[in-house]
């Protein structure tokens, strides 16, 4: 199964994501914002990054851009899990390096199916 970095400033949202992912057999590391996630990513490899967009210290789009600048994350799937559903924000995310976009509230089966599709 995949080693996933879950990034969200909402502890309850992280808890739901972690519950869903671990229930499917994935290993999950949590980060409360983009800066904490970037610090973890500089020390550890992940098969997938699942990130919120709106967070303090560093938002998810900036995180995607920063991760893509790291050689180890050049091809790592980055999924945005956010309440932001507008095309402008999605295009901004794609330009920053996001692989996909899932709008909250998420459907656990849909999340797992999307992860399976991008991680293999």
Biopython code that builds the backbone (N, CA, C, O; Angstrom):
import numpy as np
from Bio.PDB.StructureBuilder import StructureBuilder

atoms = [
    (1, "UNK", "N", (0.825, -1.189, 0.000)),
    (1, "UNK", "CA", (0.000, 0.000, 0.000)),
    (1, "UNK", "C", (0.870, 1.254, 0.000)),
    (1, "UNK", "O", (2.088, 1.182, 0.163)),
    (2, "UNK", "N", (0.232, 2.385, -0.183)),
    (2, "UNK", "CA", (0.971, 3.632, -0.340)),
    (2, "UNK", "C", (1.324, 4.304, 0.995)),
    (2, "UNK", "O", (0.626, 4.153, 1.998)),
    (3, "UNK", "N", (2.422, 5.043, 0.965)),
    (3, "UNK", "CA", (2.850, 5.881, 2.081)),
    (3, "UNK", "C", (2.380, 7.296, 1.735)),
    (3, "UNK", "O", (2.914, 7.919, 0.817)),
    (4, "UNK", "N", (1.383, 7.803, 2.468)),
    (4, "UNK", "CA", (0.699, 9.044, 2.108)),
    (4, "UNK", "C", (0.928, 10.139, 3.148)),
    (4, "UNK", "O", (0.895, 9.886, 4.352)),
    (5, "UNK", "N", (1.163, 11.367, 2.660)),
    (5, "UNK", "CA", (1.266, 12.544, 3.513)),
    (5, "UNK", "C", (-0.069, 13.282, 3.415)),
    (5, "UNK", "O", (-0.427, 13.773, 2.344)),
    (6, "UNK", "N", (-0.807, 13.363, 4.523)),
    (6, "UNK", "CA", (-2.107, 14.036, 4.569)),
    (6, "UNK", "C", (-1.944, 15.396, 5.240)),
    (6, "UNK", "O", (-1.507, 15.482, 6.387)),
    (7, "UNK", "N", (-2.297, 16.455, 4.516)),
    (7, "UNK", "CA", (-2.071, 17.819, 4.993)),
    (7, "UNK", "C", (-3.388, 18.588, 5.071)),
    (7, "UNK", "O", (-4.053, 18.802, 4.058)),
    (8, "UNK", "N", (-3.754, 19.000, 6.283)),
    (8, "UNK", "CA", (-4.978, 19.793, 6.461)),
    (8, "UNK", "C", (-4.889, 20.486, 7.816)),
    (8, "UNK", "O", (-4.455, 19.882, 8.796)),
    (9, "UNK", "N", (-5.299, 21.750, 7.873)),
    (9, "UNK", "CA", (-5.246, 22.473, 9.142)),
    (9, "UNK", "C", (-6.400, 22.087, 10.072)),
    (9, "UNK", "O", (-6.370, 22.420, 11.257)),
    (10, "UNK", "N", (-7.406, 21.395, 9.555)),
    (10, "UNK", "CA", (-8.522, 20.933, 10.371)),
    (10, "UNK", "C", (-8.216, 19.545, 10.926)),
    (10, "UNK", "O", (-8.094, 18.578, 10.173)),
    (11, "UNK", "N", (-8.093, 19.456, 12.254)),
    (11, "UNK", "CA", (-7.785, 18.176, 12.890)),
    (11, "UNK", "C", (-8.877, 17.147, 12.612)),
    (11, "UNK", "O", (-8.573, 15.971, 12.414)),
    (12, "UNK", "N", (-10.143, 17.569, 12.593)),
    (12, "UNK", "CA", (-11.237, 16.628, 12.349)),
    (12, "UNK", "C", (-11.199, 16.114, 10.904)),
    (12, "UNK", "O", (-11.492, 14.943, 10.659)),
    (13, "UNK", "N", (-10.846, 16.969, 9.958)),
    (13, "UNK", "CA", (-10.743, 16.535, 8.561)),
    (13, "UNK", "C", (-9.568, 15.565, 8.411)),
    (13, "UNK", "O", (-9.693, 14.547, 7.730)),
    (14, "UNK", "N", (-8.433, 15.869, 9.038)),
    (14, "UNK", "CA", (-7.286, 14.954, 8.999)),
    (14, "UNK", "C", (-7.674, 13.603, 9.581)),
    (14, "UNK", "O", (-7.298, 12.556, 9.055)),
    (15, "UNK", "N", (-8.429, 13.639, 10.671)),
    (15, "UNK", "CA", (-8.850, 12.411, 11.334)),
    (15, "UNK", "C", (-9.713, 11.554, 10.388)),
    (15, "UNK", "O", (-9.528, 10.339, 10.320)),
    (16, "UNK", "N", (-10.648, 12.177, 9.664)),
    (16, "UNK", "CA", (-11.499, 11.440, 8.720)),
    (16, "UNK", "C", (-10.675, 10.861, 7.576)),
    (16, "UNK", "O", (-10.880, 9.716, 7.172)),
    (17, "UNK", "N", (-9.742, 11.656, 7.058)),
    (17, "UNK", "CA", (-8.887, 11.210, 5.962)),
    (17, "UNK", "C", (-8.010, 10.045, 6.422)),
    (17, "UNK", "O", (-7.913, 9.027, 5.736)),
    (18, "UNK", "N", (-7.379, 10.197, 7.574)),
    (18, "UNK", "CA", (-6.500, 9.151, 8.113)),
    (18, "UNK", "C", (-7.284, 7.864, 8.359)),
    (18, "UNK", "O", (-6.804, 6.776, 8.042)),
    (19, "UNK", "N", (-8.481, 7.981, 8.918)),
    (19, "UNK", "CA", (-9.327, 6.819, 9.180)),
    (19, "UNK", "C", (-9.632, 6.080, 7.871)),
    (19, "UNK", "O", (-9.536, 4.855, 7.806)),
    (20, "UNK", "N", (-9.996, 6.831, 6.844)),
    (20, "UNK", "CA", (-10.316, 6.248, 5.540)),
    (20, "UNK", "C", (-9.098, 5.566, 4.924)),
    (20, "UNK", "O", (-9.185, 4.432, 4.453)),
    (21, "UNK", "N", (-7.960, 6.264, 4.932)),
    (21, "UNK", "CA", (-6.754, 5.738, 4.285)),
    (21, "UNK", "C", (-6.168, 4.542, 5.027)),
    (21, "UNK", "O", (-5.799, 3.543, 4.409)),
    (22, "UNK", "N", (-6.084, 4.643, 6.349)),
    (22, "UNK", "CA", (-5.533, 3.519, 7.128)),
    (22, "UNK", "C", (-6.449, 2.303, 7.039)),
    (22, "UNK", "O", (-5.979, 1.165, 7.024)),
    (23, "UNK", "N", (-7.758, 2.548, 6.979)),
    (23, "UNK", "CA", (-8.729, 1.469, 6.852)),
    (23, "UNK", "C", (-8.527, 0.685, 5.561)),
    (23, "UNK", "O", (-8.873, -0.493, 5.476)),
    (24, "UNK", "N", (-7.961, 1.354, 4.554)),
    (24, "UNK", "CA", (-7.687, 0.712, 3.261)),
    (24, "UNK", "C", (-6.261, 0.159, 3.207)),
    (24, "UNK", "O", (-5.821, -0.333, 2.167)),
    (25, "UNK", "N", (-5.535, 0.243, 4.340)),
    (25, "UNK", "CA", (-4.200, -0.344, 4.405)),
    (25, "UNK", "C", (-3.042, 0.590, 4.100)),
    (25, "UNK", "O", (-1.892, 0.153, 4.044)),
    (26, "UNK", "N", (-3.329, 1.872, 3.903)),
    (26, "UNK", "CA", (-2.265, 2.829, 3.602)),
    (26, "UNK", "C", (-1.563, 3.282, 4.887)),
    (26, "UNK", "O", (-2.147, 3.284, 5.971)),
    (27, "UNK", "N", (-0.306, 3.659, 4.730)),
    (27, "UNK", "CA", (0.454, 4.256, 5.833)),
    (27, "UNK", "C", (0.280, 5.768, 5.691)),
    (27, "UNK", "O", (0.440, 6.302, 4.593)),
    (28, "UNK", "N", (-0.046, 6.466, 6.783)),
    (28, "UNK", "CA", (-0.348, 7.892, 6.696)),
    (28, "UNK", "C", (0.477, 8.700, 7.698)),
    (28, "UNK", "O", (0.580, 8.343, 8.871)),
    (29, "UNK", "N", (1.064, 9.799, 7.210)),
    (29, "UNK", "CA", (1.750, 10.769, 8.056)),
    (29, "UNK", "C", (0.932, 12.047, 7.953)),
    (29, "UNK", "O", (0.508, 12.425, 6.860)),
    (30, "UNK", "N", (0.705, 12.717, 9.080)),
    (30, "UNK", "CA", (-0.116, 13.927, 9.096)),
    (30, "UNK", "C", (0.719, 15.196, 9.232)),
    (30, "UNK", "O", (1.769, 15.201, 9.876)),
    (31, "UNK", "N", (0.230, 16.276, 8.611)),
    (31, "UNK", "CA", (0.824, 17.602, 8.772)),
    (31, "UNK", "C", (-0.329, 18.607, 8.872)),
    (31, "UNK", "O", (-1.332, 18.477, 8.171)),
    (32, "UNK", "N", (-0.179, 19.615, 9.755)),
    (32, "UNK", "CA", (-1.249, 20.576, 10.003)),
    (32, "UNK", "C", (-1.242, 21.778, 9.058)),
    (32, "UNK", "O", (-2.188, 22.566, 9.056)),
    (33, "UNK", "N", (-0.183, 21.924, 8.256)),
    (33, "UNK", "CA", (-0.139, 23.012, 7.273)),
    (33, "UNK", "C", (0.946, 22.712, 6.243)),
    (33, "UNK", "O", (1.710, 21.756, 6.382)),
    (34, "UNK", "N", (0.996, 23.541, 5.214)),
    (34, "UNK", "CA", (1.937, 23.316, 4.127)),
    (34, "UNK", "C", (3.397, 23.358, 4.547)),
    (34, "UNK", "O", (4.215, 22.594, 4.034)),
    (35, "UNK", "N", (3.728, 24.241, 5.473)),
    (35, "UNK", "CA", (5.124, 24.354, 5.914)),
    (35, "UNK", "C", (5.556, 23.090, 6.641)),
    (35, "UNK", "O", (6.653, 22.583, 6.406)),
    (36, "UNK", "N", (4.702, 22.576, 7.524)),
    (36, "UNK", "CA", (5.018, 21.334, 8.246)),
    (36, "UNK", "C", (5.154, 20.178, 7.245)),
    (36, "UNK", "O", (6.026, 19.321, 7.394)),
    (37, "UNK", "N", (4.292, 20.162, 6.234)),
    (37, "UNK", "CA", (4.343, 19.106, 5.211)),
    (37, "UNK", "C", (5.646, 19.186, 4.411)),
    (37, "UNK", "O", (6.277, 18.164, 4.142)),
    (38, "UNK", "N", (6.037, 20.388, 4.037)),
    (38, "UNK", "CA", (7.273, 20.567, 3.275)),
    (38, "UNK", "C", (8.476, 20.118, 4.100)),
    (38, "UNK", "O", (9.383, 19.470, 3.578)),
    (39, "UNK", "N", (8.483, 20.458, 5.375)),
    (39, "UNK", "CA", (9.574, 20.031, 6.264)),
    (39, "UNK", "C", (9.658, 18.506, 6.324)),
    (39, "UNK", "O", (10.752, 17.943, 6.283)),
    (40, "UNK", "N", (8.502, 17.832, 6.423)),
    (40, "UNK", "CA", (8.469, 16.364, 6.437)),
    (40, "UNK", "C", (8.961, 15.796, 5.099)),
    (40, "UNK", "O", (9.730, 14.835, 5.064)),
    (41, "UNK", "N", (8.506, 16.403, 4.013)),
    (41, "UNK", "CA", (8.858, 15.915, 2.670)),
    (41, "UNK", "C", (10.358, 16.029, 2.387)),
    (41, "UNK", "O", (10.899, 15.264, 1.589)),
    (42, "UNK", "N", (11.020, 16.970, 3.030)),
    (42, "UNK", "CA", (12.462, 17.120, 2.836)),
    (42, "UNK", "C", (13.241, 16.017, 3.550)),
    (42, "UNK", "O", (14.411, 15.784, 3.250)),
    (43, "UNK", "N", (12.581, 15.333, 4.507)),
    (43, "UNK", "CA", (13.240, 14.279, 5.273)),
    (43, "UNK", "C", (12.751, 12.874, 4.928)),
    (43, "UNK", "O", (13.405, 11.888, 5.267)),
    (44, "UNK", "N", (11.613, 12.780, 4.261)),
    (44, "UNK", "CA", (10.987, 11.479, 4.042)),
    (44, "UNK", "C", (10.340, 11.402, 2.667)),
    (44, "UNK", "O", (9.870, 12.409, 2.138)),
    (45, "UNK", "N", (10.317, 10.196, 2.087)),
    (45, "UNK", "CA", (9.675, 9.972, 0.786)),
    (45, "UNK", "C", (8.220, 9.573, 0.994)),
    (45, "UNK", "O", (7.904, 8.820, 1.915)),
    (46, "UNK", "N", (7.340, 10.075, 0.144)),
    (46, "UNK", "CA", (5.927, 9.695, 0.170)),
    (46, "UNK", "C", (5.509, 9.286, -1.235)),
    (46, "UNK", "O", (6.035, 9.798, -2.223)),
    (47, "UNK", "N", (4.562, 8.362, -1.314)),
    (47, "UNK", "CA", (4.046, 7.922, -2.614)),
    (47, "UNK", "C", (2.979, 8.863, -3.139)),
    (47, "UNK", "O", (2.686, 8.887, -4.334)),
    (48, "UNK", "N", (2.390, 9.651, -2.214)),
    (48, "UNK", "CA", (1.294, 10.548, -2.565)),
    (48, "UNK", "C", (1.191, 11.637, -1.506)),
    (48, "UNK", "O", (1.412, 11.387, -0.321)),
    (49, "UNK", "N", (0.853, 12.848, -1.944)),
    (49, "UNK", "CA", (0.571, 13.943, -1.012)),
    (49, "UNK", "C", (-0.889, 14.342, -1.241)),
    (49, "UNK", "O", (-1.311, 14.601, -2.368)),
    (50, "UNK", "N", (-1.647, 14.383, -0.143)),
    (50, "UNK", "CA", (-3.059, 14.758, -0.182)),
    (50, "UNK", "C", (-3.182, 16.022, 0.654)),
    (50, "UNK", "O", (-2.993, 15.980, 1.869)),
    (51, "UNK", "N", (-3.499, 17.157, 0.012)),
    (51, "UNK", "CA", (-3.430, 18.430, 0.722)),
    (51, "UNK", "C", (-4.665, 19.302, 0.554)),
    (51, "UNK", "O", (-5.280, 19.350, -0.512)),
    (52, "UNK", "N", (-5.010, 19.989, 1.635)),
    (52, "UNK", "CA", (-6.017, 21.041, 1.614)),
    (52, "UNK", "C", (-5.399, 22.225, 0.862)),
    (52, "UNK", "O", (-4.185, 22.263, 0.663)),
    (53, "UNK", "N", (-6.217, 23.179, 0.448)),
    (53, "UNK", "CA", (-5.688, 24.372, -0.215)),
    (53, "UNK", "C", (-5.516, 25.512, 0.787)),
    (53, "UNK", "O", (-4.429, 26.080, 0.897)),
    (54, "UNK", "N", (-6.575, 25.852, 1.516)),
    (54, "UNK", "CA", (-6.542, 27.001, 2.426)),
    (54, "UNK", "C", (-6.038, 26.596, 3.807)),
    (54, "UNK", "O", (-6.750, 25.958, 4.582)),
    (55, "UNK", "N", (-4.790, 26.981, 4.100)),
    (55, "UNK", "CA", (-4.165, 26.667, 5.394)),
    (55, "UNK", "C", (-3.266, 27.823, 5.817)),
    (55, "UNK", "O", (-2.805, 28.600, 4.981)),
    (56, "UNK", "N", (-3.016, 27.932, 7.142)),
    (56, "UNK", "CA", (-2.071, 28.967, 7.609)),
    (56, "UNK", "C", (-0.631, 28.584, 7.262)),
    (56, "UNK", "O", (-0.360, 27.442, 6.891)),
    (57, "UNK", "N", (0.265, 29.517, 7.382)),
    (57, "UNK", "CA", (1.711, 29.368, 7.148)),
    (57, "UNK", "C", (2.056, 29.076, 5.688)),
    (57, "UNK", "O", (2.878, 29.789, 5.113)),
    (58, "UNK", "N", (1.462, 28.061, 5.071)),
    (58, "UNK", "CA", (1.687, 27.795, 3.651)),
    (58, "UNK", "C", (0.461, 27.076, 3.100)),
    (58, "UNK", "O", (0.065, 26.029, 3.611)),
    (59, "UNK", "N", (-0.137, 27.645, 2.054)),
    (59, "UNK", "CA", (-1.325, 27.019, 1.470)),
    (59, "UNK", "C", (-0.929, 25.827, 0.587)),
    (59, "UNK", "O", (0.246, 25.633, 0.277)),
    (60, "UNK", "N", (-1.923, 25.043, 0.195)),
    (60, "UNK", "CA", (-1.675, 23.831, -0.572)),
    (60, "UNK", "C", (-1.097, 24.055, -1.954)),
    (60, "UNK", "O", (-0.318, 23.235, -2.440)),
    (61, "UNK", "N", (-1.467, 25.154, -2.593)),
    (61, "UNK", "CA", (-0.945, 25.433, -3.940)),
    (61, "UNK", "C", (0.535, 25.783, -3.868)),
    (61, "UNK", "O", (1.323, 25.342, -4.704)),
    (62, "UNK", "N", (0.910, 26.577, -2.870)),
    (62, "UNK", "CA", (2.331, 26.887, -2.666)),
    (62, "UNK", "C", (3.084, 25.603, -2.314)),
    (62, "UNK", "O", (4.202, 25.385, -2.780)),
    (63, "UNK", "N", (2.465, 24.757, -1.489)),
    (63, "UNK", "CA", (3.091, 23.479, -1.138)),
    (63, "UNK", "C", (3.350, 22.644, -2.389)),
    (63, "UNK", "O", (4.436, 22.085, -2.545)),
    (64, "UNK", "N", (2.377, 22.555, -3.269)),
    (64, "UNK", "CA", (2.547, 21.779, -4.509)),
    (64, "UNK", "C", (3.728, 22.319, -5.318)),
    (64, "UNK", "O", (4.549, 21.554, -5.824)),
    (65, "UNK", "N", (3.800, 23.639, -5.433)),
    (65, "UNK", "CA", (4.888, 24.279, -6.177)),
    (65, "UNK", "C", (6.244, 23.966, -5.539)),
    (65, "UNK", "O", (7.208, 23.643, -6.234)),
    (66, "UNK", "N", (6.305, 24.066, -4.203)),
    (66, "UNK", "CA", (7.556, 23.793, -3.474)),
    (66, "UNK", "C", (7.957, 22.316, -3.590)),
    (66, "UNK", "O", (9.136, 22.002, -3.750)),
    (67, "UNK", "N", (6.972, 21.413, -3.509)),
    (67, "UNK", "CA", (7.270, 19.983, -3.630)),
    (67, "UNK", "C", (7.806, 19.652, -5.025)),
    (67, "UNK", "O", (8.752, 18.876, -5.162)),
    (68, "UNK", "N", (7.211, 20.233, -6.039)),
    (68, "UNK", "CA", (7.649, 19.970, -7.419)),
    (68, "UNK", "C", (9.092, 20.431, -7.650)),
    (68, "UNK", "O", (9.768, 19.937, -8.552)),
    (69, "UNK", "N", (9.553, 21.369, -6.841)),
    (69, "UNK", "CA", (10.932, 21.867, -6.963)),
    (69, "UNK", "C", (11.937, 20.886, -6.348)),
    (69, "UNK", "O", (13.138, 20.994, -6.593)),
    (70, "UNK", "N", (11.446, 19.932, -5.549)),
    (70, "UNK", "CA", (12.320, 18.931, -4.938)),
    (70, "UNK", "C", (12.448, 17.732, -5.885)),
    (70, "UNK", "O", (11.434, 17.188, -6.322)),
    (71, "UNK", "N", (13.669, 17.314, -6.206)),
    (71, "UNK", "CA", (13.850, 16.180, -7.126)),
    (71, "UNK", "C", (13.047, 14.933, -6.745)),
    (71, "UNK", "O", (12.527, 14.250, -7.627)),
    (72, "UNK", "N", (12.937, 14.627, -5.462)),
    (72, "UNK", "CA", (12.226, 13.421, -5.014)),
    (72, "UNK", "C", (10.717, 13.501, -5.247)),
    (72, "UNK", "O", (10.032, 12.478, -5.236)),
    (73, "UNK", "N", (10.195, 14.717, -5.458)),
    (73, "UNK", "CA", (8.747, 14.887, -5.618)),
    (73, "UNK", "C", (8.353, 15.367, -7.011)),
    (73, "UNK", "O", (7.220, 15.792, -7.235)),
    (74, "UNK", "N", (9.293, 15.296, -7.936)),
    (74, "UNK", "CA", (9.026, 15.759, -9.297)),
    (74, "UNK", "C", (7.837, 15.023, -9.924)),
    (74, "UNK", "O", (7.044, 15.623, -10.649)),
    (75, "UNK", "N", (7.716, 13.710, -9.639)),
    (75, "UNK", "CA", (6.654, 12.907, -10.253)),
    (75, "UNK", "C", (5.678, 12.316, -9.236)),
    (75, "UNK", "O", (4.821, 11.512, -9.603)),
    (76, "UNK", "N", (5.793, 12.702, -7.969)),
    (76, "UNK", "CA", (4.897, 12.195, -6.928)),
    (76, "UNK", "C", (3.500, 12.787, -7.118)),
    (76, "UNK", "O", (3.370, 14.002, -7.265)),
    (77, "UNK", "N", (2.454, 11.959, -7.117)),
    (77, "UNK", "CA", (1.095, 12.506, -7.242)),
    (77, "UNK", "C", (0.751, 13.428, -6.076)),
    (77, "UNK", "O", (1.024, 13.111, -4.919)),
    (78, "UNK", "N", (0.150, 14.568, -6.395)),
    (78, "UNK", "CA", (-0.306, 15.525, -5.393)),
    (78, "UNK", "C", (-1.791, 15.757, -5.651)),
    (78, "UNK", "O", (-2.173, 16.295, -6.690)),
    (79, "UNK", "N", (-2.624, 15.345, -4.694)),
    (79, "UNK", "CA", (-4.065, 15.550, -4.811)),
    (79, "UNK", "C", (-4.500, 16.648, -3.855)),
    (79, "UNK", "O", (-4.096, 16.671, -2.692)),
    (80, "UNK", "N", (-5.325, 17.555, -4.354)),
    (80, "UNK", "CA", (-5.883, 18.605, -3.514)),
    (80, "UNK", "C", (-7.247, 18.141, -3.021)),
    (80, "UNK", "O", (-8.093, 17.737, -3.819)),
    (81, "UNK", "N", (-7.461, 18.198, -1.715)),
    (81, "UNK", "CA", (-8.738, 17.836, -1.099)),
    (81, "UNK", "C", (-9.222, 19.103, -0.406)),
    (81, "UNK", "O", (-8.718, 19.461, 0.658)),
    (82, "UNK", "N", (-10.200, 19.785, -1.004)),
    (82, "UNK", "CA", (-10.525, 21.136, -0.573)),
    (82, "UNK", "C", (-11.986, 21.495, -0.797)),
    (82, "UNK", "O", (-12.691, 20.820, -1.548)),
    (83, "UNK", "N", (-12.432, 22.548, -0.149)),
    (83, "UNK", "CA", (-13.782, 23.066, -0.390)),
    (83, "UNK", "C", (-13.795, 23.937, -1.643)),
    (83, "UNK", "O", (-14.861, 24.272, -2.158)),
    (84, "UNK", "N", (-12.620, 24.299, -2.129)),
    (84, "UNK", "CA", (-12.496, 25.162, -3.315)),
    (84, "UNK", "C", (-12.841, 24.366, -4.572)),
    (84, "UNK", "O", (-12.133, 23.422, -4.925)),
    (85, "UNK", "N", (-13.928, 24.745, -5.248)),
    (85, "UNK", "CA", (-14.324, 24.004, -6.439)),
    (85, "UNK", "C", (-14.270, 24.813, -7.723)),
    (85, "UNK", "O", (-14.578, 24.295, -8.796)),
    (86, "UNK", "N", (-13.880, 26.080, -7.623)),
    (86, "UNK", "CA", (-13.863, 26.961, -8.795)),
    (86, "UNK", "C", (-12.784, 26.597, -9.802)),
    (86, "UNK", "O", (-11.704, 26.132, -9.436)),
    (87, "UNK", "N", (-13.092, 26.816, -11.084)),
    (87, "UNK", "CA", (-12.136, 26.492, -12.155)),
    (87, "UNK", "C", (-10.833, 27.272, -12.031)),
    (87, "UNK", "O", (-9.762, 26.725, -12.293)),
    (88, "UNK", "N", (-10.905, 28.530, -11.638)),
    (88, "UNK", "CA", (-9.700, 29.348, -11.510)),
    (88, "UNK", "C", (-8.720, 28.749, -10.508)),
    (88, "UNK", "O", (-7.518, 28.679, -10.763)),
    (89, "UNK", "N", (-9.253, 28.317, -9.361)),
    (89, "UNK", "CA", (-8.418, 27.732, -8.316)),
    (89, "UNK", "C", (-7.858, 26.392, -8.790)),
    (89, "UNK", "O", (-6.698, 26.074, -8.526)),
    (90, "UNK", "N", (-8.683, 25.602, -9.492)),
    (90, "UNK", "CA", (-8.228, 24.309, -10.010)),
    (90, "UNK", "C", (-7.096, 24.504, -11.018)),
    (90, "UNK", "O", (-6.115, 23.760, -11.007)),
    (91, "UNK", "N", (-7.234, 25.503, -11.887)),
    (91, "UNK", "CA", (-6.191, 25.776, -12.879)),
    (91, "UNK", "C", (-4.909, 26.250, -12.195)),
    (91, "UNK", "O", (-3.807, 25.897, -12.614)),
    (92, "UNK", "N", (-5.059, 27.045, -11.150)),
    (92, "UNK", "CA", (-3.902, 27.509, -10.380)),
    (92, "UNK", "C", (-3.192, 26.299, -9.755)),
    (92, "UNK", "O", (-1.963, 26.219, -9.760)),
    (93, "UNK", "N", (-3.978, 25.365, -9.220)),
    (93, "UNK", "CA", (-3.421, 24.153, -8.627)),
    (93, "UNK", "C", (-2.702, 23.295, -9.654)),
    (93, "UNK", "O", (-1.613, 22.783, -9.397)),
    (94, "UNK", "N", (-3.316, 23.144, -10.811)),
    (94, "UNK", "CA", (-2.705, 22.347, -11.882)),
    (94, "UNK", "C", (-1.388, 22.978, -12.336)),
    (94, "UNK", "O", (-0.400, 22.279, -12.558)),
    (95, "UNK", "N", (-1.384, 24.298, -12.470)),
    (95, "UNK", "CA", (-0.170, 25.018, -12.874)),
    (95, "UNK", "C", (0.945, 24.849, -11.832)),
    (95, "UNK", "O", (2.127, 24.847, -12.174)),
    (96, "UNK", "N", (0.555, 24.707, -10.559)),
    (96, "UNK", "CA", (1.537, 24.543, -9.481)),
    (96, "UNK", "C", (2.056, 23.111, -9.403)),
    (96, "UNK", "O", (3.063, 22.848, -8.746)),
    (97, "UNK", "N", (1.363, 22.176, -10.079)),
    (97, "UNK", "CA", (1.824, 20.795, -10.084)),
    (97, "UNK", "C", (0.869, 19.782, -9.492)),
    (97, "UNK", "O", (1.220, 18.610, -9.360)),
    (98, "UNK", "N", (-0.351, 20.214, -9.127)),
    (98, "UNK", "CA", (-1.331, 19.271, -8.568)),
    (98, "UNK", "C", (-1.757, 18.269, -9.638)),
    (98, "UNK", "O", (-1.994, 18.633, -10.790)),
    (99, "UNK", "N", (-1.850, 17.014, -9.241)),
    (99, "UNK", "CA", (-2.233, 15.930, -10.140)),
    (99, "UNK", "C", (-3.751, 15.853, -10.276)),
    (99, "UNK", "O", (-4.271, 15.571, -11.356)),
    (100, "UNK", "N", (-4.461, 16.107, -9.168)),
    (100, "UNK", "CA", (-5.918, 15.999, -9.176)),
    (100, "UNK", "C", (-6.551, 16.870, -8.112)),
    (100, "UNK", "O", (-5.862, 17.479, -7.293)),
    (101, "UNK", "N", (-7.891, 16.920, -8.135)),
    (101, "UNK", "CA", (-8.649, 17.825, -7.287)),
    (101, "UNK", "C", (-9.894, 17.108, -6.791)),
    (101, "UNK", "O", (-10.693, 16.637, -7.601)),
    (102, "UNK", "N", (-10.077, 17.016, -5.485)),
    (102, "UNK", "CA", (-11.268, 16.403, -4.897)),
    (102, "UNK", "C", (-11.917, 17.445, -4.000)),
    (102, "UNK", "O", (-11.257, 18.039, -3.147)),
    (103, "UNK", "N", (-13.217, 17.663, -4.196)),
    (103, "UNK", "CA", (-13.928, 18.682, -3.423)),
    (103, "UNK", "C", (-14.545, 18.064, -2.165)),
    (103, "UNK", "O", (-15.180, 17.011, -2.220)),
    (104, "UNK", "N", (-14.343, 18.750, -1.021)),
    (104, "UNK", "CA", (-14.943, 18.349, 0.252)),
    (104, "UNK", "C", (-16.422, 18.754, 0.250)),
    (104, "UNK", "O", (-16.774, 19.737, -0.402)),
    (105, "UNK", "N", (-17.282, 18.043, 0.945)),
    (105, "UNK", "CA", (-16.990, 16.832, 1.694)),
    (105, "UNK", "C", (-16.703, 15.682, 0.722)),
    (105, "UNK", "O", (-17.339, 15.564, -0.325)),
    (106, "UNK", "N", (-15.748, 14.852, 1.084)),
    (106, "UNK", "CA", (-15.341, 13.791, 0.180)),
    (106, "UNK", "C", (-16.095, 12.499, 0.455)),
    (106, "UNK", "O", (-16.549, 12.245, 1.570)),
    (107, "UNK", "N", (-16.214, 11.701, -0.582)),
    (107, "UNK", "CA", (-16.798, 10.372, -0.484)),
    (107, "UNK", "C", (-15.618, 9.412, -0.300)),
    (107, "UNK", "O", (-14.741, 9.360, -1.162)),
    (108, "UNK", "N", (-15.572, 8.652, 0.800)),
    (108, "UNK", "CA", (-14.420, 7.776, 1.055)),
    (108, "UNK", "C", (-14.082, 6.826, -0.101)),
    (108, "UNK", "O", (-12.909, 6.622, -0.415)),
    (109, "UNK", "N", (-15.103, 6.250, -0.727)),
    (109, "UNK", "CA", (-14.859, 5.328, -1.851)),
    (109, "UNK", "C", (-14.230, 6.067, -3.032)),
    (109, "UNK", "O", (-13.324, 5.554, -3.690)),
    (110, "UNK", "N", (-14.726, 7.283, -3.289)),
    (110, "UNK", "CA", (-14.192, 8.087, -4.393)),
    (110, "UNK", "C", (-12.740, 8.460, -4.114)),
    (110, "UNK", "O", (-11.898, 8.406, -5.011)),
    (111, "UNK", "N", (-12.446, 8.840, -2.866)),
    (111, "UNK", "CA", (-11.074, 9.196, -2.489)),
    (111, "UNK", "C", (-10.151, 8.007, -2.705)),
    (111, "UNK", "O", (-9.084, 8.146, -3.302)),
    (112, "UNK", "N", (-10.560, 6.833, -2.221)),
    (112, "UNK", "CA", (-9.725, 5.636, -2.367)),
    (112, "UNK", "C", (-9.554, 5.235, -3.836)),
    (112, "UNK", "O", (-8.475, 4.804, -4.243)),
    (113, "UNK", "N", (-10.610, 5.377, -4.621)),
    (113, "UNK", "CA", (-10.528, 5.044, -6.050)),
    (113, "UNK", "C", (-9.577, 6.000, -6.766)),
    (113, "UNK", "O", (-8.806, 5.580, -7.629)),
    (114, "UNK", "N", (-9.629, 7.284, -6.409)),
    (114, "UNK", "CA", (-8.737, 8.269, -7.024)),
    (114, "UNK", "C", (-7.280, 7.978, -6.642)),
    (114, "UNK", "O", (-6.383, 8.048, -7.482)),
    (115, "UNK", "N", (-7.062, 7.656, -5.384)),
    (115, "UNK", "CA", (-5.695, 7.325, -4.926)),
    (115, "UNK", "C", (-5.175, 6.095, -5.662)),
    (115, "UNK", "O", (-4.024, 6.066, -6.097)),
    (116, "UNK", "N", (-6.014, 5.094, -5.798)),
    (116, "UNK", "CA", (-5.611, 3.866, -6.511)),
    (116, "UNK", "C", (-5.231, 4.196, -7.956)),
    (116, "UNK", "O", (-4.281, 3.641, -8.508)),
    (117, "UNK", "N", (-5.999, 5.115, -8.556)),
    (117, "UNK", "CA", (-5.745, 5.491, -9.951)),
    (117, "UNK", "C", (-4.392, 6.185, -10.118)),
    (117, "UNK", "O", (-3.673, 5.913, -11.079)),
    (118, "UNK", "N", (-4.041, 7.082, -9.186)),
    (118, "UNK", "CA", (-2.799, 7.851, -9.343)),
    (118, "UNK", "C", (-1.569, 7.176, -8.781)),
    (118, "UNK", "O", (-0.453, 7.455, -9.221)),
    (119, "UNK", "N", (-1.758, 6.272, -7.794)),
    (119, "UNK", "CA", (-0.609, 5.590, -7.195)),
    (119, "UNK", "C", (-0.382, 4.227, -7.836)),
    (119, "UNK", "O", (0.747, 3.741, -7.906)),
    (120, "UNK", "N", (-1.467, 3.617, -8.300)),
    (120, "UNK", "CA", (-1.347, 2.312, -8.948)),
    (120, "UNK", "C", (-1.593, 1.163, -8.013)),
    (120, "UNK", "O", (-1.524, 0.006, -8.427)),
]
sb = StructureBuilder()
sb.init_structure("model")
sb.init_model(0)
sb.init_chain("A")
sb.init_seg("    ")
for serial, (resi, resn, name, xyz) in enumerate(atoms, 1):
    if name == "N":
        sb.init_residue(resn, " ", resi, " ")
    sb.init_atom(name, np.array(xyz, "f"), 0.0, 1.0, " ", f" {name:<3s}", serial, name[0])
structure = sb.get_structure()
